[in-house]
């Protein structure tokens, strides 16, 4: 992998996350928004579909030999060794409810490790991006991009813990894990999904845990957290994006949180 190859893909990922993400705004908080329920119980809107189509078209135009994995339209195989991993709207429930904490997630991976990640929040006009070896950078529509850095907290009792949905702990019989975490920290909230991971990278939140998630929920997060100086892993401490669960921390709290996660019963992800 050359740095030039990575930089080219990072530049495109930044551009299309914003441009495609902004297509969702024409449906946001409008009566025209139609909502379907997928087989897994999650909502699907025409905004999800149009955003992913826009992402795919741009990728295919610039990197026709790269593979694509998207939440809504599945897998397009490539032969370059690079794979784009897309979640057009992460936090669709927030989007449907008119809450602006949803995000467009774009990752580029090689050998099942994400080297590029972009999170863009159209409703906030904020985002964060990272390329491996290039740092993590926060941006908005008003100021120059600035370096993102995780917090320096070393005590779990002084930390802030977030998750995307408390009920997902129940789905894998890990409710005691959530309760232990909530009792151990300064406070716990559900500022989760992609937005929570950005908060970890910015040092405003110290720990995010998701008991159940897909590769497109995790891929863009990995390089952002790591380039911000934190640590991203599954519940077994492995730096993987396809395990089906995740832990993102400032790094200093990671091992302590892993010990709590280790008390959860075994769970087989679908």
C-alpha positions, -999 to +999 in steps of 0.1 A: +000+000+000+014+034-010+007+066+009-005+080-024-031+053-028-044+060+007-044+098+003-064+095-029-090+074-013-091+096+018-096+127-003-125+111-022-140+096+010-141+131+026-157+146-004-184+121-010-194+116+026-203+153+027-219+155-008-239+122-005-246+129+032-262+162+023-287+145+000-304+132+031-314+167+041-341+170+015-360+142+034-350+152+070-380+164+090-403+164+060-437+147+056-425+132+024-402+108+042-413+072+037-402+045+061-401+008+056-392-019+081-364-043+071-364-080+080-342-073+110-366-047+124-346-017+115-360+012+095-352+020+059-359+052+041-355+065+005-328+088+020-307+058+029-311+044-006-304+076-025-274+084-003-258+050-008-264+051-046-246+085-047-217+070-027-214+040-050-216+060-082-187+082-071-166+053-059-171+034-091-163+064-112-130+071-095-119+036-084-137+011-106-116-018-094-123-013-057-148-034-039-178-019-021-198-032+009-229-012+017-257-016+042-285-012+017-271-027-016-247-054-004-214-064-019-197-054-051-165-073-055-133-057-067-098-068-076-076-039-063-074-051-027-093-021-015-128-022-001-152+007+006-175+001+035-206+023+036-234+032+060-254+059+043-274+068+074-261+055+107-287+062+133-318+059+110-341+059+140-327+093+149-331+104+113-367+093+112-374+110+145-360+143+132-330+142+156-298+155+139-274+130+154-274+106+124-244+103+103-230+091+069-201+067+074-175+060+047-145+036+053-118+022+031-103-011+042-075-033+031-069-068+045-099-064+067-084-034+084-099+001+079-072+026+069-096+055+061-127+066+080-151+095+076-181+104+097-203+133+085-234+146+103-255+164+078-280+178+103-251+194+122-228+201+093-200+186+114-177+156+109-144+138+115-120+120+093-088+100+096-063+083+074-039+058+089-007+077+097-024+111+090-041+117+123-078+123+130-094+157+122-126+173+132-143+197+108-174+219+105-188+245+081-174+275+100-137+267+110-106+251+097-102+213+105-085+207+138-067+177+152-089+153+172-075+139+204-090+115+229-093+123+266-067+117+292-090+104+320-075+074+338-103+067+363-135+050+352-154+067+380-147+101+364-155+090+328-185+093+305-199+062+289-222+061+259-239+034+239-262+034+209-291+015+226-294+000+260-317-027+247-290-043+226-273-054+259-305-072+267-305-089+233-272-107+241-281-113+277-255-087+288-277-064+308-255-068+339-226-055+319-245-023+311-255-020+347-220-025+359-207+001+335-234+026+344-226+021+381-188+025+375-188+058+356-195+094+363-226+091+341-239+071+311-259+083+281-272+070+248-254+096+226-244+066+205-242+055+169-216+073+148-220+105+169-209+088+201-177+076+184-169+111+173-173+123+208-148+096+220-123+108+193-128+144+204-122+136+241-157+147+251-167+111+259-144+084+272-160+050+264-185+038+238-197+002+239-220-015+213-230-051+220-243-057+185-233-040+153-224-046+116-191-041+098-205-009+082-212+005+117-176-002+128-152+002+099-151+040+096-147+043+134-115+022+137-090+045+121-107+076+136-104+064+172-069+050+167-056+081+149-070+102+177-049+083+202-075+059+215-082+022+211-109+004+191-116-033+196-142-060+198-153-073+233-123-097+232-098-069+228-091-077+191-087-047+168-114-061+144-142-045+125-162-076+117-167-093+151-202-080+157-195-059+188-172-030+197-155-010+223-139+024+217-120+042+245-093+067+251-070+037+255-062+044+291-095+028+302-096+000+277-083-029+297-105-021+327-136-020+305-126-052+288-126-069+322-162-058+327-171-070+292-155-104+299-183-111+325-209-113+297-221-147+287-209-161+253-229-148+223-229-158+187-235-130+163-256-136+132 
